[in-house]
Amino acid sequence: MIPLLRGVPNVSEPIQSVHDFHIRYTNILQKYGIKNSIMDKRGYRNIERIFKGVASHRRAQIMDTLAKEPELSVTDIAERLSIDFRTASEHTRKLVLSGLIMKRHDATAVRHGLTERGKTILKFCRTLVISEGAR
């Protein structure tokens, strides 16, 4: 579990305005080494693709499982999470499309692992959960 953010002001206080949200968001991104720059239309589409990638609790579970145990096949993921193979396969496909996990072909098996972006997004999601729990 990621510790509460140190050096980020007022993490446990409720957000009062859009400006407060922007400041907090910028601080969290900077904490994880992500520069908050002016974005064009393509940048917003990339953000949309990332958020769609983690827009399911199953996909978040898959990312968390891969963080703990990298190099799992879809069968391994389905067994670990006690879900149907087809469900695991579809969710991993969406995670690959969003750039959050990668596939590696190993003889007859396909292994999955988190990308650097996936690791960063998983940390960010954990931070949101911790921040919400601090209220």
C-alpha positions in Angstrom: 0.0 0.0 0.0 1.3 3.5 -0.8 1.8 5.8 2.2 -0.2 9.0 2.5 1.3 11.8 0.4 3.9 13.8 2.2 4.5 17.3 1.1 1.1 17.6 -0.6 -0.9 20.2 1.2 -4.4 19.5 2.5 -4.8 16.0 1.1 -7.3 15.1 3.8 -9.4 18.2 3.5 -12.4 18.2 1.2 -12.0 19.9 -2.2 -13.8 23.3 -2.1 -13.4 24.5 -5.6 -12.1 23.6 -9.1 -9.0 25.6 -8.3 -8.4 23.4 -5.2 -8.9 20.3 -7.3 -6.4 21.5 -9.9 -3.8 22.3 -7.2 -4.2 18.9 -5.5 -4.1 17.1 -8.9 -1.0 18.9 -10.0 0.7 18.2 -6.7 -0.1 14.5 -6.9 1.1 14.3 -10.5 4.4 16.0 -9.6 4.8 13.6 -6.7 4.9 10.8 -9.2 7.1 12.6 -11.7 4.3 13.5 -14.2 4.6 16.9 -15.6 1.3 18.8 -15.9 1.6 20.6 -19.2 -0.9 22.3 -21.5 -2.5 19.5 -23.6 -3.9 19.4 -27.0 -6.8 17.3 -28.3 -4.5 14.2 -28.6 -3.5 14.6 -24.9 -7.1 14.6 -23.8 -7.8 11.5 -25.9 -4.8 9.8 -24.2 -6.2 10.6 -20.8 -9.6 9.3 -21.9 -8.0 6.0 -23.1 -6.2 5.6 -19.8 -9.3 6.2 -17.6 -11.3 3.9 -19.8 -8.6 1.3 -19.1 -9.2 1.4 -15.4 -12.9 2.2 -15.5 -13.7 -1.3 -14.2 -13.1 -2.8 -10.8 -12.0 -6.0 -12.5 -9.4 -4.2 -14.6 -8.1 -2.5 -11.4 -7.9 -6.0 -9.8 -6.0 -7.3 -12.7 -3.5 -4.5 -12.6 -3.1 -5.0 -8.8 -2.6 -8.7 -9.3 0.0 -8.1 -12.0 1.8 -5.6 -9.7 2.1 -8.4 -7.1 2.8 -11.2 -9.6 4.1 -10.1 -13.0 4.3 -12.4 -16.0 0.9 -14.1 -15.6 -1.1 -15.6 -18.4 -4.8 -15.0 -18.9 -5.5 -18.4 -17.4 -3.4 -17.5 -14.3 -5.2 -14.2 -13.9 -8.6 -15.8 -14.2 -7.7 -18.4 -11.6 -6.2 -15.8 -9.1 -9.3 -13.6 -9.4 -11.8 -16.5 -9.6 -13.3 -15.2 -12.8 -14.2 -16.7 -16.2 -11.4 -17.0 -18.7 -13.3 -15.0 -21.3 -13.9 -12.2 -18.8 -10.2 -12.1 -17.9 -9.3 -12.1 -21.6 -11.5 -9.2 -22.5 -10.3 -7.1 -19.6 -6.7 -7.8 -20.3 -7.3 -6.9 -24.0 -8.7 -3.5 -22.9 -5.8 -2.9 -20.6 -3.3 -3.6 -23.4 -5.2 -1.2 -25.7 -5.0 1.5 -23.1 -1.3 0.9 -22.7 -1.5 -0.1 -19.0 -0.3 -3.7 -19.4 1.9 -5.3 -22.0 1.9 -8.8 -23.6 5.0 -10.9 -24.0 4.9 -14.1 -26.0 6.7 -17.0 -24.2 6.7 -20.1 -26.5 3.0 -21.1 -26.5 1.9 -18.8 -23.6 1.3 -15.1 -23.6 2.5 -13.4 -20.4 1.2 -10.1 -19.1 2.9 -7.4 -17.0 2.4 -3.8 -16.1 3.9 -1.1 -18.2 5.6 1.9 -16.6 2.4 3.9 -17.3 0.4 1.1 -15.7 2.5 1.3 -12.6 2.1 5.0 -12.4 -1.7 4.9 -12.9 -2.0 2.1 -10.3 -0.1 4.3 -7.8 -2.3 7.2 -8.6 -5.5 5.1 -8.1 -4.2 3.8 -4.8 -3.5 7.4 -3.8 -7.1 8.4 -4.6 -8.4 5.5 -2.5 -6.1 6.5 0.4 -7.1 10.2 0.1 -10.7 9.2 0.1 -10.2 7.0 3.2 -8.5 9.9 5.1 -11.7 12.0 5.1 
